[in-house]
Amino acid sequence: MRARSAARGPSPEVTALVEQAETLLGGTRPADRLEGVQAVVRLADVSPPHRQACVSVLGAYLRQPYDPDSRTPGEEQVRRAALDAIRDHLQDPASPTTWCGLDIDLSDATLDGGSLTGIQLTGGTLRLARTRVVHEALDLTGARIAGGVLSLERATIATRLLLDRVSVSAGRISLDRVVLERGGSISMEHGRFFGGHLTVVGAQLGRGRFSLRGSKVEGGFITFNGSTLGGADLCFDDAEILSGGCYLTNLMVTSGTITFRGARIARPALSLRMSTLTGGRLSLDGARPLPGPGGEVASPFEGMYLIPPAEVSWGAWAPADGVVIDLREEAGTPRPIPSDQVPSDQVPSDQVPSDQGGNADPDGGAQPDP
């Protein structure tokens, strides 16, 4: 920061703040580092040309290795002060000290919870990629994305991630390749996607809960393309998906549940095409299909595979014949076995034909490969 200050001919106040911040942030005492965070924030407030550099310094501090279980005295307070400063400066895009529109990089940080409630992004990217959220909730309730990107790509959620009442009118929220660990939860209830997007591509949703209950999609889209549901509960109850889309395509469900109770969904806006359920339960009970523009549309379930012990409740949604490949019917329907194909351990040896030797396929043929 000092070289940049000299190039721009800084005022004595700015020079003093730069030197103070550099000295204190590198201090050995938590109290000194806390003063360093405060000095960086003051510098960003009084010197707009240094603002992006100051934000980058705070991000770099939070990305330093940190073990919340070590409970280093005072360090939690320093880190929380840095995160609070980011939150406070993302509240009002019209403020003369705003950080809205800047790039803020917290990638690879370990966060012992914290609050980013009410933040507004009008451009740039707030990166929380590969962030690990432990112990306490990370709260982004009421975030408004009116441009730019909120990225939690490859984040690991071992506790609660709160994104309730989020609004995305432009730009997107990315939870691509997020990992939801046992006991973790992601709450995006009552969100609004009016032209903006939520992408949850290639995510690993283990035991836990991902809730979009009461959310509304109109003109934007939500996609879980290529994600794996391995025990989590994915909830769209009471959602309104009126235009745009809700894409659960290429989904692999081995256990867990997907529910749409009370949801109102335009037929063209829902897609579970090419998804495979080898376990768990998909329930469309209580979901109300709404007509969409353009008359008849292709089935939203084209190319779905249902394999035992998966369960599906279609509700008012009727899959088209031949569109859903339901291997559960074959597994659950007993078929007669010709006497000349009964395995030898099930009949007296003198009744086994000599040309079979008891080695024939008892099902009379191979099962189709899903």
FENWO-V202769 format. One record per residue. N is the residue number from 1. RES is the residue in one small letter. PHI is phi as a letter, one per 20 degrees, with the letter a starting at -180 (NA if undefined). PSI is psi in whole degrees, -180 to 180 (999 if undefined). D_CENTER is the distance of its C-alpha to the mean C-alpha in whole Angstrom. Layout:
n = {N,N}
res = {RES,RES}
phi = {PHI,PHI}
psi = {PSI,PSI}
d_center = {D_CENTER,D_CENTER}
//
This chain:
n = {1,2,3,4,5,6,7,8,9,10,11,12,13,14,15,16,17,18,19,20,21,22,23,24,25,26,27,28,29,30,31,32,33,34,35,36,37,38,39,40,41,42,43,44,45,46,47,48,49,50,51,52,53,54,55,56,57,58,59,60,61,62,63,64,65,66,67,68,69,70,71,72,73,74,75,76,77,78,79,80,81,82,83,84,85,86,87,88,89,90,91,92,93,94,95,96,97,98,99,100,101,102,103,104,105,106,107,108,109,110,111,112,113,114,115,116,117,118,119,120,121,122,123,124,125,126,127,128,129,130,131,132,133,134,135,136,137,138,139,140,141,142,143,144,145,146,147,148,149,150,151,152,153,154,155,156,157,158,159,160,161,162,163,164,165,166,167,168,169,170,171,172,173,174,175,176,177,178,179,180,181,182,183,184,185,186,187,188,189,190,191,192,193,194,195,196,197,198,199,200,201,202,203,204,205,206,207,208,209,210,211,212,213,214,215,216,217,218,219,220,221,222,223,224,225,226,227,228,229,230,231,232,233,234,235,236,237,238,239,240,241,242,243,244,245,246,247,248,249,250,251,252,253,254,255,256,257,258,259,260,261,262,263,264,265,266,267,268,269,270,271,272,273,274,275,276,277,278,279,280,281,282,283,284,285,286,287,288,289,290,291,292,293,294,295,296,297,298,299,300,301,302,303,304,305,306,307,308,309,310,311,312,313,314,315,316,317,318,319,320,321,322,323,324,325,326,327,328,329,330,331,332,333,334,335,336,337,338,339,340,341,342,343,344,345,346,347,348,349,350,351,352,353,354,355,356,357,358,359,360,361,362,363,364,365,366,367,368,369,370}
res = {m,r,a,r,s,a,a,r,g,p,s,p,e,v,t,a,l,v,e,q,a,e,t,l,l,g,g,t,r,p,a,d,r,l,e,g,v,q,a,v,v,r,l,a,d,v,s,p,p,h,r,q,a,c,v,s,v,l,g,a,y,l,r,q,p,y,d,p,d,s,r,t,p,g,e,e,q,v,r,r,a,a,l,d,a,i,r,d,h,l,q,d,p,a,s,p,t,t,w,c,g,l,d,i,d,l,s,d,a,t,l,d,g,g,s,l,t,g,i,q,l,t,g,g,t,l,r,l,a,r,t,r,v,v,h,e,a,l,d,l,t,g,a,r,i,a,g,g,v,l,s,l,e,r,a,t,i,a,t,r,l,l,l,d,r,v,s,v,s,a,g,r,i,s,l,d,r,v,v,l,e,r,g,g,s,i,s,m,e,h,g,r,f,f,g,g,h,l,t,v,v,g,a,q,l,g,r,g,r,f,s,l,r,g,s,k,v,e,g,g,f,i,t,f,n,g,s,t,l,g,g,a,d,l,c,f,d,d,a,e,i,l,s,g,g,c,y,l,t,n,l,m,v,t,s,g,t,i,t,f,r,g,a,r,i,a,r,p,a,l,s,l,r,m,s,t,l,t,g,g,r,l,s,l,d,g,a,r,p,l,p,g,p,g,g,e,v,a,s,p,f,e,g,m,y,l,i,p,p,a,e,v,s,w,g,a,w,a,p,a,d,g,v,v,i,d,l,r,e,e,a,g,t,p,r,p,i,p,s,d,q,v,p,s,d,q,v,p,s,d,q,v,p,s,d,q,g,g,n,a,d,p,d,g,g,a,q,p,d,p}
phi = {NA,f,f,f,f,f,f,e,m,f,f,g,f,f,g,f,f,f,f,f,f,f,f,f,f,e,f,e,e,g,f,f,f,f,f,f,g,f,f,f,f,f,f,f,f,e,c,g,f,e,f,f,f,f,f,f,f,f,f,f,f,f,e,f,g,b,d,f,f,f,l,g,g,n,f,f,f,f,f,f,f,f,f,f,f,f,g,f,e,d,e,c,f,e,f,f,d,f,d,f,n,e,e,c,d,d,g,m,f,d,d,e,m,p,c,c,f,m,f,c,d,d,r,m,c,e,e,c,f,m,f,d,d,c,m,d,f,e,d,d,g,m,f,c,d,d,q,m,c,d,d,d,f,m,f,d,d,d,c,d,d,d,c,f,l,f,c,c,d,b,m,b,d,d,d,g,m,f,d,d,e,g,n,e,b,c,d,c,f,m,f,c,c,d,o,e,c,c,d,c,e,m,f,d,d,f,f,q,b,c,d,d,g,m,f,c,d,b,n,d,b,c,c,d,g,m,e,d,d,d,p,f,d,d,d,d,g,m,f,c,d,e,b,n,a,c,d,d,e,l,e,d,d,d,a,o,c,c,c,c,g,m,f,d,c,f,g,f,e,d,b,c,f,m,e,c,d,d,a,m,b,d,c,d,g,n,e,d,f,d,f,d,f,n,m,f,c,f,f,f,d,f,m,f,d,d,c,g,d,g,c,c,d,f,l,e,e,d,f,f,g,n,e,e,e,d,f,f,f,f,f,e,d,f,d,f,d,g,f,e,d,f,g,f,e,d,c,g,f,f,d,e,g,f,e,d,m,m,d,f,f,f,e,m,q,f,f,f,e,f}
psi = {-29,-42,-41,-37,-44,-39,-30,1,63,158,162,-36,-43,-44,-42,-40,-39,-48,-40,-44,-45,-40,-46,-39,-26,7,160,-20,135,-35,-38,-43,-34,-43,-35,-42,-44,-35,-39,-42,-43,-40,-43,-36,-40,-14,88,-36,-23,1,-49,-39,-39,-43,-39,-35,-44,-42,-42,-37,-45,-20,-7,150,136,130,104,-26,-17,-23,49,123,126,-23,-36,-39,-39,-47,-38,-36,-40,-43,-39,-37,-40,-46,-48,-29,5,23,-36,107,-22,-7,143,-15,19,150,5,134,-11,162,127,117,108,25,141,9,151,118,123,63,-165,169,126,37,142,12,154,130,121,2,179,-168,130,107,121,31,137,15,144,121,117,159,-70,165,144,117,111,29,136,13,144,119,105,24,155,-164,135,110,120,35,134,17,150,120,107,-5,-131,134,117,118,33,147,29,148,125,104,-19,155,-157,163,128,120,31,133,23,149,120,109,168,129,-8,161,148,119,117,44,143,33,163,123,88,78,-22,175,153,121,128,64,132,26,155,101,91,-155,134,-158,137,111,125,30,132,9,160,129,121,101,-20,-166,159,130,134,27,129,11,163,127,106,39,-14,161,119,115,122,23,137,14,156,113,93,-35,172,-129,157,104,108,47,150,31,141,116,116,-27,168,-172,151,121,148,32,127,6,150,118,123,133,-43,-11,-5,134,126,30,140,20,156,127,111,0,-175,-167,132,123,118,13,130,-5,133,113,133,147,147,170,149,7,-138,143,163,154,136,-4,17,127,11,142,129,120,137,142,33,147,141,133,113,-23,-130,0,122,116,139,145,134,-9,-43,125,101,95,-6,-32,-42,-40,-29,-2,113,138,140,144,121,145,-29,1,8,129,150,-24,1,-3,157,146,-27,-5,-1,119,140,-27,-6,-40,15,17,8,158,117,-20,-3,22,163,147,145,145,116,999}
d_center = {35,39,40,38,40,43,43,42,45,43,45,46,44,41,42,43,39,38,40,40,36,36,39,37,33,35,37,37,37,34,36,37,33,32,35,34,31,33,35,32,31,34,35,32,33,37,36,34,35,33,30,28,29,29,25,25,27,25,22,24,25,22,21,24,24,24,24,23,25,28,29,31,33,32,29,26,28,28,24,24,26,25,21,23,25,22,21,25,25,22,23,26,26,30,31,33,31,27,25,23,23,23,21,19,18,17,16,16,17,17,17,19,17,18,18,17,18,19,18,19,18,21,21,20,17,15,14,12,11,12,13,13,13,16,19,18,15,14,14,13,15,17,15,17,16,19,19,17,14,11,10,7,8,9,9,10,9,13,14,12,10,11,10,13,15,13,15,15,18,18,16,12,9,7,4,6,7,5,8,8,12,15,15,12,10,7,10,9,13,16,14,16,15,18,18,15,12,8,7,5,8,9,7,9,9,12,14,12,11,8,10,11,14,17,15,17,16,19,20,16,14,10,10,8,11,12,10,12,12,14,15,12,13,11,13,14,17,19,17,19,18,21,21,19,16,14,14,13,15,16,14,15,16,18,18,16,16,15,17,18,21,23,20,22,21,23,24,23,20,18,18,18,20,20,18,20,20,22,21,19,20,19,21,22,24,25,23,25,25,27,29,27,29,31,33,32,28,27,26,22,23,25,24,23,24,25,26,27,26,23,24,24,25,25,27,28,26,29,28,30,33,32,29,27,28,29,30,30,33,35,34,35,39,42,44,47,48,52,54,55,51,51,50,53,52,52,56,59,60,63,60,58,59,60,58,55,55,52,50,49,45,45,43,45,42,39,36,34,31,28}
//
